[in-house]
Amino acid sequence: MDGFQQLPEEITTSKLFNSALTHRSAGKDNNERLEFLGDAVLGLVIANLLFERFPDCDEGDLSRLRAHLVCKRALAELAKDAKLSALLKLGAGEKKSGGHFRSSILADCLEAIIGAVYLLKGFDFTSGFIKSLYAKPLDNLPDINELKDPKTRLQEHLQSRQIDVPDYVVLKEWGEGNNKRFSVKCTIHALDVSSEGEEKSKKKAEQLAASNMLQKLLQK
């Protein structure tokens, strides 16, 4: 990853950088606090980059774009591209369970590195470092509508046609713990049409019902 290659030796040989690479399973001097700091710095830098790049986007769209870029999945992909797994310092248990390739650990480590860079070189340098890391993701952002959840897309679709928002009703709830399930019905009274969704949580069931409703409406 170009961004890592740009880091000066004073950073990569520092105690802070070593801490950023160290998972809590490997010792007390680990990356948890640096991860906390790096998360905040990353969010601010990405927010600023998006604010400048998309002057016509509203707050909601900017928030969706930022969430897409700073989520654990996105961070883990950047970390994998940088072959960060080879640098991780893990305890014996994490090593045996494949921790070097676990997305959550890789994402946390990358945030910790950002935190370390910020402490060592300040905001302006860190901003440039993050911009370098995110050069490709920023140039390949999906269409904003692809980032909207089904309920939001359904609501916007109905509002554009001056139709009232749908009602969501839980039809059934069963199971315990991880086996719990919800069945939700989505109804648009003005069109006399409904759809259903079944998932592991009420929220996910509502989203599935909304997605099924969108498919119905678009097919018509």
C-alpha positions in Angstrom: 0.0 0.0 0.0 1.5 3.3 -1.1 0.4 5.0 2.2 2.6 2.7 4.3 5.6 3.2 2.0 5.4 6.9 2.6 5.7 6.6 6.4 9.2 7.8 7.6 11.4 5.5 9.6 10.9 7.7 12.7 7.3 6.4 12.7 7.8 2.8 11.7 10.6 2.3 14.3 8.8 4.1 17.1 7.4 2.6 20.3 4.0 4.0 19.4 4.0 2.2 16.0 5.0 -1.0 17.7 2.1 -0.6 20.1 -0.3 0.0 17.2 0.7 -3.4 15.8 0.1 -5.2 19.1 -3.2 -6.9 19.8 -4.4 -7.0 23.4 -3.8 -10.7 23.5 -0.1 -10.1 23.2 0.4 -7.8 26.2 -0.5 -4.8 28.2 1.2 -2.3 25.8 -1.4 -2.9 23.0 -3.3 -0.9 20.4 -6.7 -0.4 22.1 -6.2 3.2 23.1 -4.5 4.1 19.8 -7.5 2.5 18.0 -9.9 4.8 19.8 -7.9 7.9 18.8 -7.3 6.7 15.2 -11.1 6.1 14.8 -11.8 9.7 15.7 -9.1 11.1 13.4 -10.1 8.9 10.5 -13.7 10.0 10.8 -12.8 13.6 10.8 -10.4 13.4 7.8 -12.9 11.3 5.7 -15.7 13.7 6.6 -13.6 16.6 5.4 -12.6 14.9 2.2 -16.2 14.1 1.4 -17.4 17.6 2.3 -14.9 19.0 -0.3 -15.5 16.4 -3.0 -19.3 16.4 -2.9 -20.6 20.0 -2.4 -24.1 19.0 -3.5 -24.6 16.1 -1.1 -26.7 16.6 2.0 -25.9 15.5 5.5 -27.6 12.2 5.1 -25.7 11.3 1.9 -22.4 12.4 3.3 -23.0 10.3 6.4 -23.7 7.2 4.3 -20.6 7.7 2.2 -18.5 8.1 5.3 -19.9 5.0 6.9 -19.2 3.1 3.7 -15.5 4.2 3.8 -14.7 3.8 7.5 -16.7 0.6 8.4 -14.7 -2.4 9.7 -15.1 -4.2 6.3 -13.6 -1.3 4.4 -10.7 -0.9 6.9 -10.0 -4.6 6.8 -9.8 -4.6 3.0 -7.2 -1.8 3.2 -5.3 -3.6 5.8 -5.3 -6.8 3.7 -4.1 -4.9 0.7 -1.2 -3.6 2.8 -0.4 -7.1 4.0 -0.8 -5.9 7.5 -1.4 -9.4 8.8 2.4 -10.1 8.5 3.1 -7.3 11.0 0.5 -8.1 13.6 1.7 -9.1 17.1 -0.7 -11.5 18.6 -0.9 -13.8 21.7 -0.6 -17.5 21.2 -4.3 -18.1 21.4 -5.1 -15.6 18.7 -2.4 -16.9 16.5 -3.8 -20.4 16.6 -7.3 -19.3 15.9 -6.2 -17.4 12.7 -6.2 -13.9 14.3 -3.7 -12.6 11.7 -6.5 -12.7 9.1 -9.5 -11.8 11.2 -11.1 -8.7 9.7 -12.0 -7.1 13.0 -8.3 -7.3 14.3 -6.9 -6.0 11.0 -9.4 -3.0 11.0 -8.6 -2.2 14.6 -4.9 -2.3 13.9 -5.1 0.1 10.9 -7.1 2.6 13.1 -4.4 2.2 15.7 -1.7 3.0 13.2 -3.6 6.1 12.2 -3.7 7.1 15.9 0.0 6.6 16.2 0.8 8.6 13.1 -1.3 11.4 14.4 0.5 11.5 17.8 3.9 11.4 16.1 3.4 13.7 13.1 0.2 15.8 13.8 -3.0 16.3 11.9 -1.8 17.6 8.5 0.6 14.7 8.0 -2.0 12.2 9.1 -4.6 13.7 6.8 -2.2 13.2 3.8 -1.5 9.7 5.0 -5.2 8.8 5.1 -5.8 10.5 1.8 -3.2 8.3 0.3 -4.6 5.1 1.9 -8.1 6.0 0.5 -7.1 7.1 -3.0 -8.7 4.2 -4.7 -11.8 3.8 -2.5 -12.6 7.5 -2.9 -12.3 7.2 -6.7 -14.5 4.1 -6.7 -17.4 5.1 -4.5 -20.8 3.5 -5.3 -23.8 5.5 -6.3 -25.3 7.1 -3.3 -28.6 5.3 -3.8 -26.9 1.9 -3.5 -25.9 2.9 0.0 -29.4 3.7 1.2 -31.2 1.0 3.1 -34.4 -0.5 1.6 -36.7 1.4 4.0 -35.2 4.7 3.0 -35.3 3.9 -0.7 -39.0 2.8 -0.4 -39.9 5.9 1.5 -38.2 8.2 -1.1 -39.9 6.3 -3.9 -43.3 6.8 -2.3 -42.7 10.4 -1.5 -41.8 11.2 -5.1 -45.2 9.9 -6.0 -46.9 11.7 -3.1 -47.9 8.5 -1.4 -48.0 8.1 2.3 -45.2 6.1 4.0 -45.9 2.4 4.6 -46.9 0.7 7.9 -44.7 -2.1 9.4 -46.4 -4.6 11.6 -44.8 -7.6 13.4 -46.8 -10.6 12.4 -45.0 -13.2 14.4 -42.1 -13.5 16.8 -40.6 -16.8 17.9 -37.5 -18.6 19.1 -35.0 -17.8 21.8 -31.5 -16.2 21.8 -29.6 -16.6 18.5 -32.5 -18.6 17.1 -35.0 -15.8 17.5 -37.0 -14.9 14.3 -39.3 -12.1 13.3 -41.9 -11.9 10.6 -42.9 -8.4 9.5 -45.6 -7.1 7.1 -45.1 -3.9 5.1 -48.4 -2.3 3.9 -49.0 0.6 1.6 -52.6 1.4 2.2 -53.0 3.9 -0.7 -52.0 1.2 -3.2 -53.6 -1.7 -1.3 -50.4 -3.7 -1.6 -48.3 -5.5 1.0 -45.1 -7.6 1.4 -43.5 -9.6 4.1 -40.0 -10.3 5.5 -38.6 -12.8 7.9 -35.3 -12.3 9.7 -33.3 -12.6 12.9 -34.3 -9.1 14.2 -37.2 -6.8 13.8 -35.1 -4.2 12.0 -33.7 -6.7 9.5 -37.2 -8.1 8.9 -38.5 -4.6 8.2 -35.7 -4.0 5.8 -36.4 -7.2 3.9 -40.1 -6.5 3.8 -39.3 -3.0 2.4 -36.9 -4.5 -0.2 -39.6 -7.0 -1.3 -42.1 -4.1 -1.6 -39.7 -2.1 -3.8 -39.3 -5.1 -6.1 -43.1 -5.3 -6.4 -43.6 -1.6 -7.1 -40.7 -1.5 -9.7 -42.0 -4.6 -11.5 -45.4 -2.8 -11.9 
